[in-house]
Amino acid sequence: MSAKQPDSALDFKSATLYAVRLVLRDAALDTLKADLEKRMADVGALFENEPVVIDASGIAAPLDWQALAETLREHRLPPIGFIADEAQHGAARAAGLVPVDLSPLPAARPAAIEPADAASAPVPHQQGEVVASKAAPAEAGEPPAPATGAGAAIPQASRLPAMVLRRPLRSGQRVYARHADLVIIGMVSSGAEIIADGNIHVYGPLRGKAMAGARGDTEARIFATQLDPELIAIAGIYRVVEEKLPSDVHNKPASVSLDGETLTVSPL
């Protein structure tokens, strides 16, 4: 009796693709490279190895699509598609990209953070778009199995229980709570990074970078008993804190929320 052969060697199944949309404001490659480098220095691992859609719909001048795609790959931002006028399609296709339709734009999810290698990673947009910094090896806590801010939030019902970390985080360490809230009981030092698909709660000084709603949840919040961060972000909208926050929230219990395209810091 012969062995039963499989009906098919492959199957097509539906899937949801999360992608980061990189919105171009300039056609000059040198300008784009410089701005990307600057933004990559602002934030740590958030969109690392996420597929990127290049949105050149506001650009009329010809683009060097091949060089732009190579630059994104160097920053661990693999480009997969583009949005542009018909005149740009030939060059974009020659660079290995395909035209896509992002309406509505899907949410971008940050890659899982590996404990061994904390190299570069892309960014949310600064009340404004994407981009990494080098850090010391991370000590990442990760739940079992996360823009310029993109997309659809993770439904509250689909989140896992909160991830709770009962220790301080040193400079260079990163923690990512996938599909969950993140609770830190201890200090988040300058140079440390905490990322969550849900809310972030820090019971102690928050002096590093905190990014909540990493997959586009605009209702996410950041709470801290002593707020003095280097950077705060919700759903891809971020703010680099270069000077002290107002006296009513600096080093005091406070929350961070998103109001439209603006981050709001309020005392608790």
N, C-alpha and C positions, 0 to 999 in steps of 0.2 A: 504494500500500500504506500503510495507516495505521500510525502509530507504536504500539509495544507499550505499553500502559498498565500502571502498577504494580499489583500484586495488591492492595495495601492502602496507605492513606495513613499508617498507624501500626501499630506492633507493641508487644506487651507482652513485656517481658523481666524476668527475675528480677534483683534488686539487693539489696545489703546497705546498710541505712541506719545510720550511726553517729550516735548522739545523746548529748547530755549530759543526765543526769537531775538536776534541781534539786529537792532534797528540802526541803519547807517544814516548819518547826518552829513557826511562829506565823502567825496569820491577819491580824494588823494590818499594813496596807500600809506605814505609816510605818516600822515596825520592820523589815520586809523590805527596804525601800529603803535604810535606814541600814546594815543588815548587808551588803547587796550592795555598797554604796559602799566599805565598809571592806575587804571581801575583794578587791574589784577593785584596791585599792591595794597588795595584797600581792604579786601576781604579774603578770608581763607576758603576752605573747601566748601563749596555750595553747589556748583553745577559740574564738577569734575566728571569728564567722560560722558556728559550728556549730549545727545544730538542737538545740533544747532541749525536753525533756519535763518538764513540771511535775508533781512527785509530791506531791499533797496528800492522800495516803491516811491520814495521821495527823492531819488537820485536820477538826474537826467544825463549827466556826463558818463562816458564809458568807464567801467570798472575793470581792474585787473583781477578777475575772479580767481584765476589759478593761484596767484600770489596771496590773495586774501584767504583762500581756503587753506593754503599751506601754513599761513600765520596762525590761523585758528587751531589747526592740528598741533602746532608747536605748544599751544597753551592748553592742550588736552580738551579742546572743544571741537569734536568731530562734526564738520558741516555735512548736512544731508540734503538740503533743499534751499530754494530761494523764492522770494516774492519780488518781482520787478516788472518794469514795462517790457513790452514785446521786443524792443530794440536790444535789450540786455540778454535775451534768452539764449542766443547762439553761443556767446562767450561763457555764460553760466553753465550751460549744458556741456560745453567742451571741458569745463573744469570738473565734470563728474557730478554735477548737482541736478536736481529735478525741480520743476515748478510745483509749489504746494499751495494749498488754500487753508489759511488759518482763520476760520470764522465759525465759532469763536475760537480764540487761541487756547490750546490745551496747556495745562500746568506743567512747569518744569520741575523735576524732582532731583535733588542733589544725590550724587552717588554715595553709596555706603562708605563710611570713612574707615580705612584700614589702619590697624594699630602700627604697622611697620613703617609705612612711608607717607610722610605728610609733605608732599611736594607742592606743586601748584594746583590751583583750583579757580574756577570762574565765579563770577559775582552777580549780585542783584543790581538793579539800577538805582542810581543815586538820585532820588527824587528827580530822577532822571534816569542806566541801561546795563550790559554784562562785562565779567572779567575775572592774580593769585599770589600768593606770597609763600616764601619758604618758611617752614616752621620746624621745630624740633620733632623727633618721632612722637607720634600721638599715642595717648593711652585712651583708647576709645571704648566707651561702654555702648553696646548696641543691642536693642531688643531683638527677639527673634522676628524673623519676618513672618520723599521726598522724596522771582524771579525776575534786563529790566522786567520787572515783575510780570509774571505771566500767570494766569489762568484759573483753573477750576480748583476749588478747595477740596480737601479730603473730608467726606462727610463725618461728622462727629461720631456717628454710630459705628463707623468702620475702624475707628482708632483702637489700638491696643491699650491696655492699662498703662498708666503713667510709668515712665522709666525713672527710677529714683537712684541717685548717686549720693552716698553719704561720705564724701571726702572732698577736700579742696582740689582744685585743678591748677596745676602749675603752668607757667609760660610755655607755649608750644604744644600743649595737650589739646586734643579735640574730642568732643563727644557729640554724637548724633542720635537723636531719638526718632526712629523711623515710624511713621503713622501713629505717633504717640506724643503726649505731653512729656516734658522733661523737668524733673525736680532735682535741684542741686542743694544739698545741705552742707554748706561750707563756702569758702571763698572761691571765686573765679578770678584768678590773677590776670594782670596785664599780659597780653600775648596768648592767652588761652581762648579757645573758641567753643561755643556751645550752639548747637543747631537742633531744631525740633520741627516736625511737621505740624505739631499742635502748639500749645502754650509753653512758655518757659517760666519756671518759678525758681528764684534763687534766694535761699534763706542764709544770707551772708552778703559780704561785699561783692558786687558785680563790677569788675574792673577790666574785663576782657571784651570779647566780641560776642554778641548774642543775636541769633537769627531765628525768629519764630515764624510759623506758617510757611515753612520752606517750600511746600508744594502749591502755594498760591492761596492759602487760607487767610483771607483778609480779616476774619474775625478773631484771629489768634492774638494773644497778648503776651507781653513780657512783664513779669513782676519781680521786684527785688526789694530786700529790706534795707540795702545800702546801694543806691544806684550811682555808679561813677564809671560808665563804660567807655571803651575806645570806639565802639561801633554798635549800633542797634539797627535791626532790620525786621520788617514784617512783610511777608508775601512779596519779597523782592525789592521793596522800597527800603532804602537804607540811608542812614545818616552817620557820617564820621564825626565823632565828638572831639573836636580839636581844642576847644576851650571848655571850662567848667560849665555844667548845666546851671540853670537858675538856682538860687539859694534855697528855694522851697522844695526842691527835689534832689539837689546834689548831696550824695552820701546819706540820703534819707529814704524811707519807704516810698516807693513810687511804682507806677505802671506805665507801659508804653502801648499805645494802640494806634490803629491806622484810620485816618479820617480822609477818605478819598485818596489823594496822592501825597498826603502829608502825615508824618509821624507826630503823634501828640504824646507828650510826657506829662503825667499828672501825679500829684502827691496822693498817697493812700491815707 
